[in-house]
Amino acid sequence: MKEESAETAAETLLPDRAISPHPNLVTEAGLKALEQQLHQAREAYDATTSIEDVNERRRQGAIPLRDVRYLVERVRTADVMPAPASHDVVAFGSTVTYSRDDGRVQKYRIVGEDEADPKAGSISYVSPVARLLMGRAVGDFVSFGNGELEITAIE
């Protein structure tokens, strides 16, 4: 029987993923995505149980196990927010289009932290831009950095 080396032990003791201190607000789609990610992480961890070498099993299972712990907590604490009742002001779940001083036009949906993906057109409700936009209406200007943003549409 092999003894586990200190190096192997360190590889299997991954720190937990950081949990945000903000309320875990999610859209209905965001909760479904968290549940799907949890299912995938559990499957990945379960797949490691067939590895015979205990050190390799621990090494391969470390990331999926850490992800399972994180995702269980995020699903447990998820607070599903209803879709915005109106498009009069920017709210959680709104898709907002704004123009910048430099002429760029950007469009983002404001969602929960775990579902935010700026490249795919969504930002977290706790992001600096989202915080500035929340509660504002079409035609409003907000200062951001060295410039201003003008809200041009809310969906």
C-alpha positions as CSV (number, residue, x, y, z in Angstrom):
1,M,0.0,0.0,0.0
2,K,1.3,3.4,-1.0
3,E,1.4,6.2,1.5
4,E,-0.1,9.5,0.4
5,S,2.5,12.2,-0.1
6,A,2.1,15.7,1.2
7,E,2.0,16.9,-2.4
8,T,-0.9,14.6,-3.3
9,A,-2.8,15.6,-0.1
10,A,-2.4,19.3,-1.0
11,E,-3.8,18.7,-4.5
12,T,-6.9,17.1,-3.1
13,L,-7.7,19.8,-0.5
14,L,-8.9,22.6,-2.7
15,P,-10.3,25.7,-1.0
16,D,-14.0,26.3,-1.4
17,R,-15.2,28.6,-4.1
18,A,-16.0,32.0,-2.6
19,I,-19.7,32.6,-1.9
20,S,-20.8,36.2,-2.6
21,P,-22.0,38.2,0.4
22,H,-24.9,39.6,-1.8
23,P,-28.4,38.1,-1.9
24,N,-28.4,35.2,-4.4
25,L,-31.0,36.7,-6.7
26,V,-31.6,34.6,-9.9
27,T,-33.9,34.5,-12.8
28,E,-36.0,31.3,-13.5
29,A,-33.5,30.4,-16.2
30,G,-30.6,31.1,-13.8
31,L,-31.9,28.6,-11.3
32,K,-32.3,26.0,-13.9
33,A,-28.7,26.6,-15.1
34,L,-27.5,26.2,-11.5
35,E,-29.4,23.0,-11.1
36,Q,-27.9,21.7,-14.4
37,Q,-24.4,22.6,-13.3
38,L,-24.9,20.9,-10.0
39,H,-26.1,17.7,-11.8
40,Q,-23.0,17.8,-14.1
41,A,-20.7,18.3,-11.1
42,R,-22.3,15.4,-9.3
43,E,-21.9,13.2,-12.4
44,A,-18.2,14.3,-12.8
45,Y,-17.6,13.4,-9.1
46,D,-19.4,10.1,-9.4
47,A,-17.3,9.2,-12.4
48,T,-14.2,9.4,-10.2
49,T,-15.4,6.7,-7.8
50,S,-14.4,4.0,-10.3
51,I,-10.7,5.1,-10.3
52,E,-8.8,2.4,-8.4
53,D,-5.8,4.4,-7.2
54,V,-6.9,6.3,-4.2
55,N,-4.5,9.2,-4.8
56,E,-5.6,9.6,-8.4
57,R,-9.3,9.3,-7.4
58,R,-8.9,12.1,-4.8
59,R,-7.0,14.3,-7.4
60,Q,-9.6,13.7,-10.1
61,G,-12.5,14.3,-7.7
62,A,-11.2,17.4,-6.0
63,I,-12.6,20.0,-8.5
64,P,-16.0,18.3,-9.0
65,L,-16.4,17.9,-5.2
66,R,-15.6,21.6,-4.6
67,D,-18.1,22.5,-7.3
68,V,-20.8,20.3,-5.8
69,R,-20.4,22.1,-2.4
70,Y,-20.6,25.5,-4.1
71,L,-23.5,24.7,-6.3
72,V,-25.5,23.0,-3.5
73,E,-25.2,26.2,-1.5
74,R,-26.1,28.5,-4.5
75,V,-29.2,26.4,-5.3
76,R,-30.2,26.3,-1.7
77,T,-30.0,30.0,-1.3
78,A,-31.4,31.0,-4.7
79,D,-34.1,33.6,-4.6
80,V,-36.0,33.5,-7.9
81,M,-37.0,37.0,-8.9
82,P,-40.1,37.5,-11.1
83,A,-39.8,39.1,-14.5
84,P,-40.1,42.9,-14.4
85,A,-43.7,44.0,-14.3
86,S,-43.1,46.9,-16.5
87,H,-40.4,48.4,-18.8
88,D,-40.7,51.9,-17.3
89,V,-37.5,51.6,-15.2
90,V,-34.5,49.3,-15.2
91,A,-35.0,46.4,-12.8
92,F,-33.6,42.9,-12.1
93,G,-34.3,40.9,-15.2
94,S,-34.5,43.9,-17.5
95,T,-32.6,44.1,-20.8
96,V,-31.3,47.7,-21.0
97,T,-29.7,49.4,-24.0
98,Y,-27.5,52.4,-23.5
99,S,-25.2,54.6,-25.5
100,R,-21.8,55.8,-24.4
101,D,-20.1,59.2,-25.0
102,D,-17.9,57.5,-27.6
103,G,-20.8,56.4,-29.7
104,R,-20.8,52.7,-28.6
105,V,-24.2,51.2,-28.0
106,Q,-24.4,48.3,-25.5
107,K,-27.2,46.0,-24.5
108,Y,-27.2,43.9,-21.4
109,R,-29.7,41.9,-19.4
110,I,-29.4,42.3,-15.6
111,V,-29.3,38.9,-13.9
112,G,-27.9,37.1,-10.9
113,E,-24.2,36.8,-10.2
114,D,-23.8,33.1,-11.3
115,E,-25.7,33.6,-14.6
116,A,-23.9,36.8,-15.6
117,D,-21.8,36.6,-18.8
118,P,-21.0,39.9,-20.3
119,K,-19.8,38.4,-23.6
120,A,-23.2,36.7,-24.0
121,G,-25.1,40.0,-23.1
122,S,-25.8,39.7,-19.4
123,I,-24.3,41.4,-16.4
124,S,-24.7,40.9,-12.6
125,Y,-27.1,43.1,-10.7
126,V,-24.2,43.9,-8.4
127,S,-21.9,45.1,-11.1
128,P,-21.1,48.8,-11.1
129,V,-23.0,49.5,-14.4
130,A,-26.1,47.6,-13.3
131,R,-26.1,49.4,-10.0
132,L,-26.1,52.7,-11.8
133,L,-28.8,51.7,-14.2
134,M,-31.3,50.1,-11.8
135,G,-34.3,52.4,-11.1
136,R,-33.6,54.6,-14.1
137,A,-35.8,55.2,-17.1
138,V,-35.3,55.7,-20.9
139,G,-33.7,59.0,-21.5
140,D,-31.9,59.1,-18.2
141,F,-28.2,59.9,-18.1
142,V,-25.8,58.4,-15.6
143,S,-22.2,59.2,-14.9
144,F,-19.9,56.3,-15.4
145,G,-16.1,56.6,-15.2
146,N,-15.1,59.7,-17.1
147,G,-18.2,59.8,-19.2
148,E,-22.0,59.4,-19.3
149,L,-24.4,56.6,-20.3
150,E,-27.8,57.4,-21.8
151,I,-30.5,54.7,-21.4
152,T,-32.1,54.3,-24.8
153,A,-34.3,51.3,-24.3
154,I,-35.6,48.9,-21.6
155,E,-37.1,45.5,-22.5
